[in-house]
Amino acid sequence: MSRVAYVNGRYVPHRDAQVHVEDRGYQFADAVYEVIGVVDGRFLDEEPHLDRLERSLKELRIAWPIARAALKLVLRETVRRNRVRNGLVYFQVSRGVARRDFGFPKRVRPSLVVTARATPPVSPDPGPGVAVITVPDIRWKRVDIKTTGLLGGALGKQKAREQGAYEAWQVDDAGMVTEGTSSNAWIVTADGELVTRPIGHEILAGITRQTVKKVAADLQLAVVERPFSVAEALAAREAFMTSATSFVTPIVKIDGKPVGAGKPGDVARRLRAEYLRAVSVAEPFA
């Protein structure tokens, strides 16, 4: 089946989807985006993702391209037309098309693009875990805004792949882990505390991270929000990552060195299973 995309009011074949060459998302990365996971025909954390989109738009002073309720209908229709029961839906809003100039144009209409694709069904079993490497955090200073300016993350992700790793943890000038290139970073200390960096301009406020914090509280697991170093992560009992597409995924190696026993730990396993159970209460639509 051919894929379908939504572009500014029209559903078109994915291969024909396009925006103007002077769209500011293309020219300046003057655009924001969100990705929502789809599991068994359900959106995971839909409302928080839309809340974060609203925040990103506000921070960049971009108007909503269509009403929030209308966007929800478009997301569902794009998923339906692509017959996605397990996968993800991606949606991007740029400031719009205007003559190339750094200043914000007047009377410009935001552009909206929505795509969806299927992925294999998710399992509560995390498998063998993944490896990460560490790289310097070279991104701009407002990564809390979910913009399409992702070159720093792309370079880190490519380096990870070239070294046989799944993800790259970015490290600030003080030697502290900020986050992964497309995920939030966590460790479990010897005392059983879950540690993750606090929300600020240095990291994206992950929606899955937010839900996992709630799940951890329900399980009476202590969550401490503070920076941690690579050395502390290597000495931790466990490490894991969270994101809309990786859910809760154990990290078993950092820079080629094992974390804990070098296999998925009990805390990450339990959090993954409980997270998937917690988000399964949404009404199915696909």
Backbone bond lengths (Angstrom), bond angles and torsions (degrees), N, CA, C in turn:
res aa  C-N    CA-C-N  psi(-1)  N-CA   C-N-CA  omega(-1)  CA-C   N-CA-C  phi
1 M - - - 1.464 - - 1.527 109.93 -
2 S 1.338 117.86 134.24 1.457 122.22 177.87 1.524 109.86 -72.22
3 R 1.320 115.71 141.15 1.453 119.92 178.23 1.520 110.88 -76.16
4 V 1.340 115.01 158.20 1.454 122.67 -177.91 1.527 108.76 -126.59
5 A 1.321 116.59 139.58 1.459 121.98 175.72 1.520 109.53 -122.31
6 Y 1.323 115.30 155.19 1.461 121.72 173.51 1.523 107.15 -105.77
7 V 1.325 117.37 126.08 1.461 121.84 178.58 1.527 108.85 -134.58
8 N 1.324 116.07 107.42 1.463 121.73 172.37 1.527 113.66 48.67
9 G 1.320 115.13 53.83 1.453 119.98 172.47 1.510 115.46 96.40
10 R 1.329 118.28 -3.55 1.461 120.80 -177.72 1.528 110.80 -129.59
11 Y 1.326 115.90 141.00 1.454 121.67 170.72 1.529 107.04 -93.39
12 V 1.327 116.24 122.58 1.465 120.82 -174.37 1.520 109.17 -132.08
13 P 1.341 117.39 157.91 1.463 118.81 173.05 1.526 110.62 -55.91
14 H 1.321 116.70 137.48 1.462 121.35 -175.86 1.530 111.13 -53.86
15 R 1.322 117.48 -39.68 1.468 121.29 -177.79 1.527 112.00 -65.51
16 D 1.334 117.14 -20.72 1.466 121.30 -178.94 1.524 112.73 -102.21
17 A 1.308 118.30 0.25 1.471 121.32 -177.09 1.526 109.86 -68.81
18 Q 1.331 116.71 131.03 1.458 119.40 -178.68 1.522 110.42 -159.15
19 V 1.337 114.61 156.57 1.462 122.20 171.47 1.533 107.65 -123.96
20 H 1.313 116.36 167.74 1.457 121.97 -176.34 1.529 110.96 -66.33
21 V 1.339 116.33 150.20 1.464 121.00 -179.23 1.527 111.49 -62.31
22 E 1.334 117.72 -24.53 1.456 119.83 178.18 1.524 113.22 -100.46
23 D 1.313 116.70 20.91 1.460 119.07 169.04 1.523 108.04 -63.16
24 R 1.319 116.92 133.30 1.461 120.35 -174.26 1.535 112.97 -69.93
25 G 1.329 116.40 -19.12 1.460 117.51 172.43 1.510 111.55 -64.86
26 Y 1.341 116.43 -35.30 1.462 121.89 177.75 1.522 111.39 -78.06
27 Q 1.323 117.23 -40.67 1.459 121.20 -174.70 1.532 113.35 -77.63
28 F 1.347 116.51 -38.16 1.463 119.75 -171.50 1.530 114.54 -128.94
29 A 1.332 118.47 3.59 1.464 121.38 -167.86 1.525 109.45 54.72
30 D 1.346 115.34 34.29 1.464 122.66 -179.63 1.528 107.63 -85.99
31 A 1.325 114.61 67.10 1.465 120.58 -172.54 1.513 109.30 -159.67
32 V 1.317 115.35 157.19 1.466 121.70 177.20 1.523 108.64 -127.04
33 Y 1.322 115.92 163.93 1.465 118.35 -177.34 1.512 110.31 -152.88
34 E 1.321 114.86 167.45 1.461 122.65 173.15 1.531 108.62 -143.23
35 V 1.306 115.84 156.02 1.460 123.14 173.73 1.523 107.50 -131.13
36 I 1.325 117.05 126.44 1.459 121.56 177.96 1.523 108.48 -116.22
37 G 1.320 116.67 129.31 1.447 120.87 175.97 1.517 111.43 -73.68
38 V 1.325 116.22 148.19 1.463 123.06 176.61 1.531 107.42 -121.89
39 V 1.308 116.67 121.36 1.465 122.05 179.53 1.522 108.61 -130.23
40 D 1.315 115.92 122.23 1.472 121.88 -179.80 1.524 111.75 52.14
41 G 1.333 116.05 41.76 1.456 120.48 177.38 1.515 114.42 74.41
42 R 1.332 117.60 18.42 1.467 121.91 179.82 1.524 110.08 -122.21
43 F 1.324 116.87 139.38 1.456 121.04 169.96 1.528 109.06 -76.67
44 L 1.313 116.52 138.20 1.459 121.13 177.18 1.529 109.60 -94.68
45 D 1.312 117.43 119.59 1.471 122.15 175.52 1.527 112.30 57.96
46 E 1.332 117.15 44.75 1.465 120.18 -175.32 1.525 112.61 -59.27
47 E 1.318 118.11 -51.44 1.470 120.34 -175.11 1.526 112.27 -62.34
48 P 1.345 119.58 -44.72 1.471 118.17 176.03 1.523 113.34 -60.19
49 H 1.337 117.84 -36.36 1.466 119.53 176.99 1.524 110.79 -63.63
50 L 1.322 117.30 -41.54 1.459 120.34 178.41 1.524 111.46 -68.54
51 D 1.333 116.44 -33.79 1.467 119.85 175.28 1.527 110.28 -63.51
52 R 1.331 116.46 -41.32 1.464 119.42 -179.82 1.524 110.64 -68.98
53 L 1.341 117.09 -36.91 1.459 119.81 174.60 1.526 110.26 -58.24
54 E 1.324 116.03 -45.03 1.466 120.36 179.64 1.529 110.62 -59.00
55 R 1.327 116.64 -42.53 1.466 120.29 179.17 1.532 111.00 -63.45
56 S 1.334 116.67 -45.43 1.466 120.32 179.99 1.523 111.11 -60.81
57 L 1.335 116.64 -44.13 1.458 120.65 178.34 1.529 110.60 -60.71
58 K 1.318 116.15 -42.60 1.462 120.12 -179.24 1.523 111.24 -64.47
59 E 1.334 116.92 -42.48 1.462 120.84 -179.07 1.525 111.53 -62.00
60 L 1.326 117.84 -33.64 1.468 121.30 -179.57 1.529 112.59 -97.89
61 R 1.330 116.65 0.89 1.465 122.30 179.72 1.533 111.76 58.47
62 I 1.348 114.57 44.82 1.456 121.84 173.18 1.520 107.70 -106.07
63 A 1.321 116.73 135.29 1.466 121.06 179.62 1.523 110.46 -76.46
64 W 1.329 116.75 155.48 1.457 120.48 170.91 1.527 108.50 -59.95
65 P 1.324 118.40 134.67 1.473 119.66 179.20 1.516 112.63 -71.20
66 I 1.332 115.95 -34.97 1.466 123.99 173.77 1.517 106.46 -144.07
67 A 1.309 117.69 168.48 1.461 121.02 179.83 1.534 110.40 -62.18
68 R 1.313 115.84 152.32 1.460 120.92 -178.76 1.531 111.26 -56.77
69 A 1.316 117.47 -44.53 1.467 120.56 179.94 1.524 110.80 -62.39
70 A 1.333 117.05 -38.80 1.462 120.42 178.58 1.525 110.56 -67.44
71 L 1.323 117.06 -38.25 1.465 120.46 178.05 1.526 110.80 -61.20
72 K 1.324 116.78 -40.36 1.469 119.82 178.11 1.525 111.31 -60.87
73 L 1.306 116.69 -38.25 1.457 120.04 177.36 1.533 111.22 -66.76
74 V 1.324 116.51 -40.08 1.469 120.57 178.67 1.525 110.52 -64.78
75 L 1.321 117.61 -41.93 1.465 120.57 178.56 1.522 110.65 -58.87
76 R 1.321 115.80 -45.69 1.473 119.92 -179.25 1.534 111.81 -65.76
77 E 1.325 115.44 -41.04 1.459 118.39 -178.47 1.533 110.78 -68.58
78 T 1.316 117.15 -36.80 1.471 119.93 177.49 1.525 110.75 -65.15
79 V 1.318 116.64 -41.98 1.468 120.40 176.33 1.527 110.14 -63.27
80 R 1.335 116.60 -43.16 1.465 120.27 -178.87 1.524 111.67 -63.45
81 R 1.341 116.36 -44.87 1.464 119.91 -177.75 1.528 111.82 -66.40
82 N 1.318 116.58 -25.89 1.460 120.08 178.07 1.529 113.00 -94.52
83 R 1.349 114.95 2.49 1.457 121.52 177.97 1.529 112.49 52.82
84 V 1.318 114.91 44.22 1.463 121.03 -179.56 1.520 109.42 -92.69
85 R 1.293 116.45 115.70 1.468 121.54 172.83 1.524 110.55 -102.22
86 N 1.321 116.17 -32.61 1.465 122.44 173.57 1.518 107.33 -132.38
87 G 1.313 116.18 123.26 1.455 119.49 -177.92 1.514 111.57 164.68
88 L 1.321 116.45 -137.29 1.456 120.61 -178.96 1.521 110.15 -152.41
89 V 1.320 114.86 156.08 1.453 122.09 172.99 1.528 107.26 -121.77
90 Y 1.328 115.67 129.80 1.463 123.44 -178.05 1.521 108.43 -111.96
91 F 1.334 116.82 133.05 1.462 118.95 176.95 1.519 109.77 -138.98
92 Q 1.334 114.16 137.44 1.458 122.06 -172.05 1.521 109.93 -132.27
93 V 1.315 115.61 136.06 1.464 122.01 177.65 1.526 108.42 -122.76
94 S 1.331 116.76 121.37 1.465 120.46 174.32 1.532 109.10 -105.82
95 R 1.327 114.74 166.60 1.466 117.81 178.91 1.527 111.22 -64.93
96 G 1.328 116.14 -26.02 1.455 119.89 176.50 1.514 112.81 124.93
97 V 1.323 115.90 -168.63 1.458 123.41 -175.95 1.524 109.68 -99.43
98 A 1.340 115.66 127.35 1.464 120.52 179.15 1.524 109.17 -159.09
99 R 1.321 117.02 159.83 1.468 121.32 174.75 1.523 109.18 -54.71
100 R 1.318 116.25 136.95 1.467 120.31 -173.75 1.527 110.81 -63.77
101 D 1.343 113.89 115.86 1.454 121.97 178.87 1.515 106.99 -160.57
102 F 1.321 116.81 139.66 1.458 118.84 -175.37 1.521 112.84 -63.08
103 G 1.316 117.98 -38.75 1.454 120.20 -179.52 1.520 112.27 -66.42
104 F 1.324 115.96 155.24 1.462 120.28 -179.91 1.530 109.80 -67.59
105 P 1.325 117.64 131.02 1.464 120.31 177.02 1.521 111.12 -74.21
106 K 1.323 115.41 155.92 1.459 121.17 175.19 1.524 109.57 -94.22
107 R 1.320 116.01 150.88 1.464 122.15 175.01 1.529 112.38 53.04
108 V 1.332 114.82 49.83 1.456 120.42 177.77 1.523 108.73 -111.27
109 R 1.313 116.47 144.64 1.453 120.90 -177.93 1.531 109.46 -100.88
110 P 1.330 119.33 126.52 1.466 120.84 179.32 1.530 111.97 -61.38
111 S 1.321 115.61 147.70 1.462 122.12 177.19 1.527 109.54 -99.52
112 L 1.324 116.00 141.38 1.467 122.02 178.94 1.522 109.57 -126.34
113 V 1.322 115.87 126.40 1.458 123.00 176.09 1.521 107.94 -125.42
114 V 1.329 117.39 134.92 1.461 122.55 177.76 1.528 108.57 -132.55
115 T 1.322 116.32 131.34 1.463 121.67 174.64 1.521 108.77 -133.18
116 A 1.318 115.71 161.04 1.466 120.74 177.92 1.516 108.35 -144.79
117 R 1.318 116.35 147.48 1.461 119.68 175.83 1.520 109.80 -148.28
118 A 1.314 114.52 152.74 1.456 121.08 -179.11 1.520 111.11 -85.47
119 T 1.321 115.77 150.70 1.457 123.25 172.43 1.527 107.30 -134.47
120 P 1.328 117.69 165.83 1.463 118.94 177.90 1.531 111.32 -60.35
121 P 1.332 117.61 150.18 1.468 120.29 177.48 1.524 111.33 -55.05
122 V 1.322 115.75 141.46 1.461 120.35 -179.22 1.515 110.19 -82.51
123 S 1.326 115.91 145.66 1.455 122.19 179.03 1.520 110.44 -117.33
124 P 1.334 117.93 144.15 1.469 119.15 173.21 1.525 112.35 -62.81
125 D 1.331 116.54 -23.15 1.467 121.09 177.33 1.522 109.28 -77.37
126 P 1.341 119.01 120.71 1.457 120.69 -175.89 1.520 114.02 -78.11
127 G 1.337 117.90 -5.26 1.451 119.70 -176.81 1.520 111.33 76.60
128 P 1.332 117.84 -152.82 1.474 119.90 -173.18 1.519 114.98 -81.09
129 G 1.340 117.86 -2.80 1.453 119.42 -175.61 1.512 111.01 87.60
130 V 1.333 116.46 175.40 1.462 121.13 -175.52 1.524 110.80 -130.71
131 A 1.330 114.48 164.68 1.464 121.71 175.99 1.521 109.73 -105.31
132 V 1.332 116.35 147.04 1.455 121.65 173.07 1.522 109.25 -126.96
133 I 1.322 114.87 156.78 1.456 120.76 169.42 1.525 107.56 -115.70
134 T 1.321 117.30 170.68 1.460 120.78 176.43 1.518 109.24 -114.22
135 V 1.337 115.02 142.59 1.464 122.45 179.85 1.523 108.45 -139.64
136 P 1.330 117.97 154.96 1.466 119.32 174.95 1.527 110.48 -63.81
137 D 1.324 115.94 142.37 1.464 121.04 177.55 1.524 107.87 -83.42
138 I 1.328 116.93 105.45 1.468 122.22 -175.39 1.527 112.20 -105.51
139 R 1.323 118.14 11.91 1.458 121.15 -173.94 1.529 112.06 -78.25
140 W 1.347 115.81 168.57 1.456 120.22 176.97 1.523 110.05 -68.31
141 K 1.328 116.71 174.07 1.460 121.00 -168.35 1.523 114.25 -90.86
142 R 1.335 118.67 10.38 1.463 120.31 177.42 1.525 110.31 -129.46
143 V 1.320 115.40 53.93 1.470 118.40 179.58 1.526 111.87 -74.03
144 D 1.340 116.96 -3.27 1.466 119.55 173.27 1.520 111.36 -70.65
145 I 1.337 117.88 -16.34 1.464 122.34 174.27 1.528 106.63 -92.18
146 K 1.322 117.04 126.29 1.468 120.13 -174.17 1.527 109.58 -84.71
147 T 1.333 115.56 76.14 1.453 121.36 -179.24 1.529 110.69 -91.53
148 T 1.322 114.83 169.49 1.465 120.21 176.77 1.526 112.27 -84.38
149 G 1.316 118.24 4.83 1.469 121.96 176.54 1.515 110.12 -79.19
150 L 1.320 116.54 82.23 1.466 122.25 -168.51 1.522 113.72 -115.65
151 L 1.332 118.31 21.10 1.457 119.76 -174.26 1.525 112.11 -64.82
152 G 1.336 117.47 -39.55 1.463 119.33 178.29 1.520 111.31 -59.77
153 G 1.333 116.33 -44.74 1.464 120.21 177.58 1.516 112.15 -65.54
154 A 1.339 116.75 -38.98 1.463 120.21 -179.79 1.524 110.95 -63.23
155 L 1.322 117.44 -40.23 1.467 120.35 178.18 1.522 110.73 -64.32
156 G 1.326 116.79 -41.09 1.459 120.35 177.61 1.512 112.30 -65.10
157 K 1.330 116.53 -43.46 1.466 120.70 179.68 1.534 110.72 -63.48
158 Q 1.337 116.85 -40.50 1.459 119.74 179.34 1.527 110.78 -64.38
159 K 1.320 117.14 -41.24 1.460 120.50 178.49 1.523 110.40 -62.29
160 A 1.332 116.37 -39.85 1.467 120.19 177.78 1.525 110.43 -60.70
161 R 1.315 116.70 -46.97 1.464 120.03 -179.41 1.519 111.80 -62.15
162 E 1.334 116.56 -39.81 1.459 119.67 179.39 1.524 112.07 -65.48
163 Q 1.333 116.54 -23.18 1.466 120.49 178.68 1.526 112.42 -101.02
164 G 1.327 116.33 11.91 1.455 120.35 176.20 1.508 114.48 76.02
165 A 1.337 117.71 20.13 1.462 122.16 179.88 1.530 109.57 -105.90
166 Y 1.331 115.25 162.06 1.467 121.67 -178.31 1.523 111.85 -86.89
167 E 1.334 116.55 -34.60 1.458 121.32 -172.00 1.523 109.27 -146.37
168 A 1.335 116.13 159.79 1.459 122.32 173.66 1.520 108.95 -117.54
169 W 1.315 116.42 128.64 1.457 121.68 171.73 1.520 107.94 -87.96
170 Q 1.323 116.60 129.42 1.456 122.02 -179.50 1.527 109.45 -91.84
171 V 1.322 115.40 138.86 1.466 121.94 -172.24 1.518 108.87 -122.56
172 D 1.342 116.83 131.17 1.463 120.60 -177.09 1.532 111.44 -81.21
173 D 1.326 116.32 -179.27 1.466 120.84 -175.41 1.520 112.86 -66.49
174 A 1.334 117.14 -18.95 1.463 121.00 178.07 1.528 112.24 -89.50
175 G 1.324 117.34 2.63 1.458 120.63 179.27 1.520 113.73 84.16
176 M 1.334 116.52 14.05 1.453 120.57 -179.39 1.539 110.68 -101.15
177 V 1.320 115.56 143.10 1.450 121.15 178.28 1.533 108.84 -70.98
178 T 1.335 116.20 130.19 1.467 118.75 173.36 1.526 108.57 -90.31
179 E 1.338 116.67 -68.18 1.460 121.69 179.28 1.520 108.66 -166.80
180 G 1.328 116.71 175.68 1.447 120.28 173.99 1.521 110.83 -77.11
181 T 1.331 116.59 173.67 1.460 119.84 179.42 1.517 111.71 -67.64
182 S 1.330 117.39 -25.47 1.469 120.91 177.58 1.520 110.83 -146.02
183 S 1.333 116.20 33.82 1.467 120.17 -177.18 1.513 109.59 -161.23
184 N 1.325 116.13 162.31 1.457 121.70 171.07 1.523 109.30 -93.84
185 A 1.336 115.72 148.79 1.458 122.74 -173.84 1.532 111.04 -105.64
186 W 1.332 116.00 138.52 1.461 123.14 -179.46 1.530 110.16 -136.78
187 I 1.335 115.59 152.43 1.459 121.18 167.18 1.523 108.80 -133.67
188 V 1.319 115.63 160.66 1.460 122.97 173.48 1.519 106.47 -118.01
189 T 1.332 117.12 118.38 1.459 120.67 -176.31 1.522 111.23 -76.42
190 A 1.322 114.44 171.37 1.466 120.18 177.87 1.521 111.39 -60.04
191 D 1.344 117.19 -27.12 1.463 121.94 178.48 1.523 113.10 -85.51
192 G 1.325 116.91 0.84 1.458 120.45 177.85 1.509 115.29 87.21
193 E 1.334 117.83 7.92 1.461 119.87 176.93 1.522 110.60 -79.52
194 L 1.344 116.14 140.23 1.453 121.65 173.27 1.521 107.82 -91.68
195 V 1.316 116.82 122.48 1.464 121.84 -175.47 1.525 109.69 -116.88
196 T 1.325 116.24 130.76 1.459 122.15 175.27 1.516 108.19 -146.77
197 R 1.303 116.75 151.64 1.462 120.98 -175.33 1.529 110.13 -65.27
198 P 1.332 118.28 141.18 1.469 120.06 179.57 1.518 111.82 -69.25
199 I 1.312 115.35 156.58 1.456 121.39 178.76 1.528 109.78 -66.99
200 G 1.313 115.71 136.01 1.459 123.20 177.89 1.513 108.61 -171.10
201 H 1.321 116.81 -169.08 1.455 120.07 179.15 1.524 112.71 -69.61
202 E 1.353 116.75 -13.27 1.457 120.51 -174.18 1.521 113.68 -83.81
203 I 1.328 118.17 -16.08 1.464 120.77 -179.24 1.523 109.76 -138.44
204 L 1.325 114.37 162.50 1.458 120.05 172.93 1.526 109.17 -84.82
205 A 1.311 115.67 136.72 1.468 119.79 177.60 1.522 108.67 -75.67
206 G 1.324 115.89 89.00 1.452 121.25 -175.00 1.520 112.75 -61.71
207 I 1.316 116.67 134.36 1.464 120.46 178.91 1.527 110.12 -71.20
208 T 1.331 117.12 -42.14 1.462 119.68 176.06 1.522 110.00 -63.62
209 R 1.320 117.05 -39.38 1.472 121.54 175.32 1.525 110.36 -55.08
210 Q 1.322 116.56 -45.31 1.469 121.91 -179.29 1.527 111.22 -61.19
211 T 1.344 116.53 -44.95 1.463 119.88 -179.33 1.515 111.47 -69.50
212 V 1.340 116.62 -37.74 1.466 119.78 178.58 1.524 110.53 -63.82
213 K 1.327 117.46 -35.49 1.469 119.64 175.36 1.527 110.91 -59.41
214 K 1.332 116.59 -41.98 1.466 120.46 178.74 1.526 111.25 -66.44
215 V 1.335 116.01 -41.08 1.466 120.36 178.32 1.529 109.78 -62.69
216 A 1.324 117.04 -42.87 1.457 120.80 179.27 1.533 111.05 -61.32
217 A 1.333 116.13 -41.04 1.468 119.78 178.22 1.525 110.72 -62.13
218 D 1.332 116.77 -41.62 1.463 120.59 178.10 1.528 111.70 -62.77
219 L 1.328 115.59 -30.92 1.470 120.64 179.10 1.532 112.04 -88.20
220 Q 1.336 115.32 3.99 1.467 122.48 -179.38 1.532 111.95 59.80
221 L 1.328 114.48 39.54 1.462 121.27 173.95 1.523 108.33 -99.87
222 A 1.313 116.76 134.30 1.459 121.57 -178.01 1.531 110.51 -77.80
223 V 1.344 116.20 127.46 1.458 121.87 175.82 1.520 108.53 -111.44
224 V 1.330 116.08 126.22 1.461 122.13 178.82 1.521 108.02 -117.29
225 E 1.320 116.92 123.09 1.460 121.05 179.52 1.522 108.95 -98.00
226 R 1.324 114.66 105.42 1.466 122.33 178.82 1.527 108.36 -160.34
227 P 1.333 116.42 158.19 1.464 117.83 175.34 1.532 111.15 -67.36
228 F 1.322 115.89 153.09 1.470 120.64 172.29 1.526 108.60 -138.79
229 S 1.333 115.38 153.62 1.456 121.03 -176.60 1.524 111.09 -92.31
230 V 1.315 115.97 168.12 1.461 120.75 175.72 1.524 109.50 -63.05
231 A 1.327 116.49 -39.91 1.475 120.20 179.47 1.524 110.78 -61.55
232 E 1.332 117.31 -41.87 1.459 119.70 178.47 1.519 111.04 -65.25
233 A 1.321 116.58 -37.48 1.464 120.23 178.71 1.526 110.83 -63.83
234 L 1.329 116.73 -40.10 1.466 120.26 179.69 1.526 111.79 -68.58
235 A 1.321 116.39 -25.15 1.468 120.37 178.66 1.523 112.40 -91.94
236 A 1.340 117.25 -1.43 1.461 121.19 -175.70 1.525 111.73 -74.50
237 R 1.326 114.99 163.43 1.458 120.83 176.21 1.527 110.61 -72.68
238 E 1.334 115.95 -39.46 1.457 121.80 179.22 1.522 109.20 -147.06
239 A 1.325 115.64 163.56 1.456 122.58 169.15 1.525 107.43 -142.08
240 F 1.332 115.52 150.78 1.459 118.82 176.72 1.517 110.11 -156.53
241 M 1.318 116.04 168.77 1.447 122.72 179.14 1.515 109.70 -125.52
242 T 1.323 116.77 154.63 1.460 121.02 176.55 1.521 109.28 -131.84
243 S 1.329 115.53 142.11 1.467 121.48 174.15 1.517 108.19 -167.12
244 A 1.336 115.69 171.98 1.464 120.38 -178.22 1.523 112.23 -67.49
245 T 1.332 117.26 -22.37 1.461 120.12 -177.72 1.524 113.57 -108.30
246 S 1.351 117.11 -21.15 1.469 119.57 177.70 1.526 111.91 -102.43
247 F 1.354 117.12 -8.92 1.466 122.18 179.15 1.531 108.84 59.85
248 V 1.315 118.46 -113.77 1.468 122.47 171.35 1.529 106.13 -120.61
249 T 1.319 116.40 113.91 1.464 120.51 -176.36 1.528 109.97 -123.20
250 P 1.338 117.93 121.51 1.472 120.55 179.86 1.527 112.17 -65.20
251 I 1.308 116.06 142.53 1.463 123.43 174.33 1.524 107.50 -106.98
252 V 1.308 117.00 122.60 1.465 121.07 -174.30 1.526 113.18 -109.02
253 K 1.356 116.94 -12.71 1.464 120.68 177.06 1.520 110.00 -142.73
254 I 1.331 116.21 141.30 1.454 122.73 173.43 1.514 107.12 -127.33
255 D 1.315 116.88 120.62 1.470 122.19 -177.44 1.527 111.77 51.88
256 G 1.324 115.77 39.16 1.459 121.13 176.63 1.514 115.20 82.05
257 K 1.324 117.81 -2.44 1.467 121.81 -179.10 1.528 109.81 -104.80
258 P 1.339 117.65 140.20 1.466 119.47 -176.81 1.524 112.76 -70.23
259 V 1.320 114.80 146.61 1.461 121.61 172.29 1.518 107.37 -101.85
260 G 1.327 117.13 126.94 1.463 120.64 -177.70 1.509 111.17 57.11
261 A 1.316 116.05 -126.52 1.466 121.14 -179.53 1.529 112.30 -83.66
262 G 1.332 117.11 2.35 1.452 120.00 179.50 1.516 113.59 76.34
263 K 1.325 116.37 20.94 1.465 121.71 177.99 1.520 108.40 -147.99
264 P 1.340 117.81 163.23 1.473 119.14 -178.93 1.520 112.34 -55.53
265 G 1.336 115.25 134.26 1.451 120.22 -178.81 1.521 112.69 -91.69
266 D 1.305 114.88 169.74 1.462 120.80 -175.93 1.529 112.52 -65.69
267 V 1.341 117.39 -36.51 1.460 119.83 -177.49 1.527 110.58 -66.09
268 A 1.332 117.25 -48.74 1.463 120.04 179.90 1.520 111.15 -63.03
269 R 1.310 116.89 -40.77 1.471 120.07 178.30 1.524 110.98 -60.07
270 R 1.311 115.87 -45.51 1.458 119.96 -177.56 1.526 110.99 -67.39
271 L 1.339 116.60 -41.92 1.459 120.07 179.97 1.525 111.47 -63.35
272 R 1.325 117.21 -39.02 1.467 119.90 179.26 1.528 110.70 -62.78
273 A 1.314 115.16 -47.95 1.465 119.43 -178.96 1.529 111.19 -63.22
274 E 1.329 116.87 -43.49 1.459 120.38 -177.95 1.527 111.75 -72.15
275 Y 1.332 117.37 -33.37 1.464 120.05 176.19 1.522 110.09 -62.85
276 L 1.318 117.06 -48.04 1.467 120.11 -179.59 1.522 111.21 -63.34
277 R 1.327 116.62 -33.91 1.457 120.07 176.96 1.543 110.08 -69.20
278 A 1.316 116.94 -39.25 1.466 121.17 -177.03 1.530 111.92 -66.81
279 V 1.336 116.55 -37.38 1.472 118.41 -176.77 1.529 112.46 -88.29
280 S 1.325 117.16 -4.04 1.461 119.82 -178.75 1.524 113.00 -78.20
281 V 1.343 117.05 -0.80 1.468 120.04 -177.74 1.524 112.16 -81.41
282 A 1.345 118.03 -11.62 1.457 119.71 179.37 1.521 110.75 -63.83
283 E 1.318 115.55 150.42 1.458 120.16 178.85 1.527 109.89 -70.03
284 P 1.339 117.90 131.47 1.465 119.21 176.75 1.512 110.88 -70.62
285 F 1.330 116.95 147.39 1.449 121.41 178.01 1.510 111.57 -129.83
286 A 1.340 118.09 -10.06 1.452 121.02 -177.69 1.511 110.46 -120.71
